[in-house]
Amino acid sequence: MATLEDGVSPNQTVVPPGDVIEDARRRDYLKIAAVSVAGVGAGVAVLPLINSMNPSADVLALSTTELDLSAIEPGMAIKASFRKQPLFVRNLTPAEIAEADKVPVSSLRDPQTLEDRTKEGKTNWLITLGVCTHLGCVPLGAGEGENRGPFGGYFCPCHGSAYDTAGRIRQGPAPTNLQVPDYAFTSDTVVVVG
């Protein structure tokens, strides 16, 4: 036992030097263990949140749309659905193709040729999203008897945007052409969009 002569009061106990080091190691071990358990717990708590950001099965099922084009006559258009948005598929006549080709690209707000907007060898098939690029309204012109506007393509009744036969903006507030989604022909009459 330590005495007053050693500089220790009678109420204090002296801990041997080896015990202090052992307590510090134990304390460090407990800190590391607590942080590790908290990290694993946080990971387990965040995993469902991150997993909820993955697309659901119904969204994955709608990620592509297959269309049979055999019933669409030249000059006709159909409305379909692609990822819960309207999709316009139009079989252009030779006159509509010629009309689109004679427009000087430099005069267009969003310069694109008809060939830029269609597949090689399939310039008669114009496939666009049926969403006006101004505020997202659905333009007219794909249904039978609908107003196609002054350029013979599509007309947005919300704010008067007019698109030509190639789906290019020609008049009105829309800043860009109707969007062309990714698509591929799997045969002469079947196209897969997406």
SEKE-251253 format. One record per residue (C-alpha): x, y, z; residue number from 0; residue in one letter. Coordinates in steps of 0.05 Angstrom, whole numbers. Layout:
<sites>
<site <X,Y,Z>,NUM,'A'>
...
</sites>
This chain:
<sites>
<site <0,0,0>,0,'M'>
<site <25,69,-15>,1,'A'>
<site <38,118,41>,2,'T'>
<site <37,193,50>,3,'L'>
<site <111,193,40>,4,'E'>
<site <101,169,-32>,5,'D'>
<site <57,230,-46>,6,'G'>
<site <-9,192,-45>,7,'V'>
<site <-65,208,4>,8,'S'>
<site <-93,151,46>,9,'P'>
<site <-161,152,9>,10,'N'>
<site <-129,141,-60>,11,'Q'>
<site <-111,74,-88>,12,'T'>
<site <-52,65,-133>,13,'V'>
<site <-65,25,-197>,14,'V'>
<site <-6,-14,-222>,15,'P'>
<site <19,12,-289>,16,'P'>
<site <0,-52,-328>,17,'G'>
<site <-74,-46,-308>,18,'D'>
<site <-80,24,-338>,19,'V'>
<site <-55,0,-406>,20,'I'>
<site <-102,-59,-403>,21,'E'>
<site <-162,-14,-388>,22,'D'>
<site <-144,32,-447>,23,'A'>
<site <-141,-28,-494>,24,'R'>
<site <-207,-53,-470>,25,'R'>
<site <-238,16,-478>,26,'R'>
<site <-210,21,-550>,27,'D'>
<site <-238,-48,-566>,28,'Y'>
<site <-307,-28,-540>,29,'L'>
<site <-306,36,-581>,30,'K'>
<site <-287,-2,-645>,31,'I'>
<site <-340,-55,-631>,32,'A'>
<site <-394,-2,-619>,33,'A'>
<site <-376,36,-683>,34,'V'>
<site <-376,-29,-723>,35,'S'>
<site <-444,-49,-697>,36,'V'>
<site <-472,21,-711>,37,'A'>
<site <-443,18,-782>,38,'G'>
<site <-475,-50,-797>,39,'V'>
<site <-541,-25,-767>,40,'G'>
<site <-540,37,-811>,41,'A'>
<site <-526,-6,-872>,42,'G'>
<site <-584,-52,-856>,43,'V'>
<site <-629,8,-846>,44,'A'>
<site <-609,42,-911>,45,'V'>
<site <-611,-20,-955>,46,'L'>
<site <-687,-21,-963>,47,'P'>
<site <-686,53,-980>,48,'L'>
<site <-635,43,-1035>,49,'I'>
<site <-672,-19,-1060>,50,'N'>
<site <-737,21,-1065>,51,'S'>
<site <-703,65,-1117>,52,'M'>
<site <-698,7,-1166>,53,'N'>
<site <-753,5,-1220>,54,'P'>
<site <-812,-39,-1203>,55,'S'>
<site <-831,-100,-1244>,56,'A'>
<site <-888,-63,-1280>,57,'D'>
<site <-840,-7,-1301>,58,'V'>
<site <-790,-57,-1327>,59,'L'>
<site <-845,-91,-1366>,60,'A'>
<site <-863,-25,-1399>,61,'L'>
<site <-791,-8,-1417>,62,'S'>
<site <-802,-33,-1488>,63,'T'>
<site <-861,-33,-1535>,64,'T'>
<site <-869,-79,-1595>,65,'E'>
<site <-913,-55,-1651>,66,'L'>
<site <-939,-89,-1714>,67,'D'>
<site <-939,-37,-1770>,68,'L'>
<site <-972,-80,-1824>,69,'S'>
<site <-1041,-48,-1815>,70,'A'>
<site <-1016,24,-1821>,71,'I'>
<site <-1028,48,-1892>,72,'E'>
<site <-987,105,-1923>,73,'P'>
<site <-1013,171,-1897>,74,'G'>
<site <-1040,140,-1834>,75,'M'>
<site <-1016,147,-1763>,76,'A'>
<site <-1031,110,-1698>,77,'I'>
<site <-1026,127,-1625>,78,'K'>
<site <-993,76,-1580>,79,'A'>
<site <-964,78,-1510>,80,'S'>
<site <-891,76,-1491>,81,'F'>
<site <-871,82,-1417>,82,'R'>
<site <-939,112,-1401>,83,'K'>
<site <-930,166,-1454>,84,'Q'>
<site <-965,172,-1521>,85,'P'>
<site <-926,147,-1580>,86,'L'>
<site <-941,168,-1652>,87,'F'>
<site <-924,121,-1709>,88,'V'>
<site <-936,150,-1778>,89,'R'>
<site <-928,118,-1847>,90,'N'>
<site <-908,177,-1890>,91,'L'>
<site <-930,182,-1962>,92,'T'>
<site <-879,198,-2017>,93,'P'>
<site <-911,268,-2021>,94,'A'>
<site <-901,279,-1946>,95,'E'>
<site <-829,255,-1950>,96,'I'>
<site <-816,302,-2009>,97,'A'>
<site <-848,360,-1971>,98,'E'>
<site <-804,347,-1910>,99,'A'>
<site <-741,341,-1954>,100,'D'>
<site <-752,407,-1990>,101,'K'>
<site <-751,448,-1925>,102,'V'>
<site <-683,482,-1917>,103,'P'>
<site <-653,454,-1852>,104,'V'>
<site <-621,522,-1837>,105,'S'>
<site <-691,552,-1831>,106,'S'>
<site <-711,504,-1775>,107,'L'>
<site <-710,522,-1701>,108,'R'>
<site <-684,452,-1685>,109,'D'>
<site <-647,433,-1749>,110,'P'>
<site <-656,360,-1768>,111,'Q'>
<site <-669,326,-1833>,112,'T'>
<site <-721,271,-1841>,113,'L'>
<site <-664,222,-1850>,114,'E'>
<site <-637,243,-1781>,115,'D'>
<site <-704,226,-1750>,116,'R'>
<site <-717,159,-1784>,117,'T'>
<site <-679,94,-1796>,118,'K'>
<site <-640,83,-1860>,119,'E'>
<site <-683,51,-1913>,120,'G'>
<site <-746,64,-1871>,121,'K'>
<site <-755,139,-1881>,122,'T'>
<site <-829,129,-1889>,123,'N'>
<site <-836,108,-1816>,124,'W'>
<site <-835,167,-1768>,125,'L'>
<site <-837,146,-1695>,126,'I'>
<site <-840,201,-1643>,127,'T'>
<site <-864,211,-1572>,128,'L'>
<site <-932,245,-1574>,129,'G'>
<site <-913,299,-1524>,130,'V'>
<site <-906,372,-1543>,131,'C'>
<site <-837,398,-1524>,132,'T'>
<site <-866,463,-1498>,133,'H'>
<site <-907,442,-1437>,134,'L'>
<site <-922,368,-1448>,135,'G'>
<site <-991,370,-1480>,136,'C'>
<site <-1010,316,-1530>,137,'V'>
<site <-1011,344,-1601>,138,'P'>
<site <-1066,328,-1651>,139,'L'>
<site <-1054,297,-1719>,140,'G'>
<site <-1044,223,-1705>,141,'A'>
<site <-1118,206,-1702>,142,'G'>
<site <-1164,205,-1763>,143,'E'>
<site <-1195,272,-1777>,144,'G'>
<site <-1152,310,-1726>,145,'E'>
<site <-1124,379,-1740>,146,'N'>
<site <-1053,369,-1768>,147,'R'>
<site <-1037,443,-1768>,148,'G'>
<site <-1011,488,-1824>,149,'P'>
<site <-952,443,-1839>,150,'F'>
<site <-990,377,-1845>,151,'G'>
<site <-956,343,-1786>,152,'G'>
<site <-981,353,-1715>,153,'Y'>
<site <-1015,412,-1680>,154,'F'>
<site <-1013,425,-1605>,155,'C'>
<site <-1080,455,-1584>,156,'P'>
<site <-1053,480,-1517>,157,'C'>
<site <-1009,537,-1543>,158,'H'>
<site <-1009,530,-1619>,159,'G'>
<site <-943,494,-1633>,160,'S'>
<site <-944,467,-1704>,161,'A'>
<site <-899,409,-1728>,162,'Y'>
<site <-887,388,-1799>,163,'D'>
<site <-893,319,-1830>,164,'T'>
<site <-825,300,-1800>,165,'A'>
<site <-847,321,-1730>,166,'G'>
<site <-802,383,-1732>,167,'R'>
<site <-824,447,-1697>,168,'I'>
<site <-842,500,-1748>,169,'R'>
<site <-886,549,-1710>,170,'Q'>
<site <-906,565,-1638>,171,'G'>
<site <-871,564,-1571>,172,'P'>
<site <-843,493,-1571>,173,'A'>
<site <-767,497,-1569>,174,'P'>
<site <-750,430,-1601>,175,'T'>
<site <-776,376,-1648>,176,'N'>
<site <-819,319,-1624>,177,'L'>
<site <-772,270,-1590>,178,'Q'>
<site <-753,207,-1628>,179,'V'>
<site <-744,148,-1579>,180,'P'>
<site <-695,92,-1589>,181,'D'>
<site <-725,38,-1634>,182,'Y'>
<site <-705,-19,-1679>,183,'A'>
<site <-740,-57,-1734>,184,'F'>
<site <-741,-132,-1719>,185,'T'>
<site <-774,-146,-1787>,186,'S'>
<site <-805,-106,-1844>,187,'D'>
<site <-869,-97,-1805>,188,'T'>
<site <-849,-102,-1731>,189,'V'>
<site <-814,-48,-1691>,190,'V'>
<site <-790,-50,-1619>,191,'V'>
<site <-788,17,-1584>,192,'V'>
<site <-743,25,-1524>,193,'G'>
</sites>
